[in-house]
Amino acid sequence: MNESESALIQAVRDVRENHVHGVTLITGDRQERFYSYKQVFDNALMYLHTLQAHGIRAGDELVFQLNDDESEHFIFYSGPAY
């Protein structure tokens, strides 16, 4: 794990209990959806556990084909959470 990945992980962990601040995703149909940092962290862990259950391990190379931007966002954070 490189320094920037470690910094990202620590930043997410530092704010994971913050229910007030977070990110707003704008969907393809221009709908805004707010996720607190805790929700982002919890969703990322859900994806991480699913990947691990399918045998994916650190260092494996993956290609995702996703139908929504929300999944992409959470999967992005599940990698460094590993």
N, C-alpha and C positions, 0 to 999 in steps of 0.2 A: 504494500500500500504506500503510495507516495504522499508527500506532505500536503498537497492540496486535497486529496481524498480524506486524509485524517482531519483536516480543518473543516471540511464539509460535514463529516460525521459528527464532530464535536459541536458544530453550530446547530445542527438539527437536534442533538441531544439537549443542548442548553435551552432550547425554546420549546421542547416537546410538551411541556405542561402549560404552555401559554394558550389559553382558550380565546383570547381577545384578538391577537394578531395572527396573521396567516397570509395566504395567497388567494387571489381571485383569478380564476381561470375563465377565459372567454371561449365559449364553445363555437363550433362552426356555424350555428344558427344565431350567433351573437347573444347568447344567454350568459349572464355572469353567475358564476358559482363560487362562493367563498368557502375555503377550508382553513380551519385553524391549524396552526403548526402541529398541534397534537393529532388532529385528524390526518394530516399529511404523514406524520410519523407512523401512526397506527395502520394506515392503508399500505404504506411502504413495507411494514413488517408482515402484513397479510400476504402481499405478493412474494416477499422473500421466503416465507414459510411454504408457500405453494411451489415455488421453484425448487426449494430444497427437497420437498416431498417427491418431486419428479426426478430427483437425482442430480440436479444442477449443483455444482460446487464452485468455489472460488477459483478463478482462472479460466473457467469454461467460456467459450465465445458463443454468443447468442445473437440471433436475429429475430426481432419481433415484428409482427404485422398486426397492428391494432386498429380497431374501428373507432376509437374515441381518444381525444386528447387527454382526458382525465387519467386513463390507464397509463398513458405514456409518462405523465408527470409522476405518478406514484412508482412506476417501475424504475424510473430514473433514480429516485432516492433509495430504492431497495438495494441497488448494487453496492453503494458505499456503506449501507447499513450492515452488509455482510460482515 
